[in-house]
Amino acid sequence: MLSIVTVCGNGIGSSLLLKLKIEEICAENGIKATVESSDFNSAKGRNCDLIVTIGEMAKQFDESQKVAVIRSYINKKKIQEDILETLKVLDQAKQ
């Protein structure tokens, strides 16, 4: 099972919406994952398979953390275009 953390500045609004969209995408594609929303500072120290956030924040994460960049927190089609292949690769590696 993949461990995914969605990140926005405060960890309340945008990252929660993104969490819900990623859960839908995973369910629709048979990918088992736990998805949590987080603020940036908390996510910096998290041990997870994937962090999902926008480009400005992605640049600030450590290179040891796997980060996927999305273009929108709410547009499911764009989110899926941005991360589905990464999710599939990570899911395959976990099996």
C-alpha positions, 0 to 999 in steps of 0.5 A: 500500500502506498503512503501519499501526503498532499501538501499545501501551505497550511495543510487545511484547505487545498491539500484536503481537496487534493487528498480527496481527488487522489483517493478517487484516482487511486480507487478508479485505477486499483491502486491501494493507498493511504492519503493524508493532507499536511502543511509544508513544515510537517511534510518536510519530515514525513517518511512516505512513498510520495509527496504531492504538491504544486511546483513552488513548494516541490522545489523546497523538499529534500532530494531524498523525498519523492515529490510529484508536481501537480498543476491544480489542487482541484481539477481532477483531470489535470491531477490525474494527468500529472500523477497517474503514471507515477502512482502506477510505477510506485504501486508496481514497485510495492507489489 
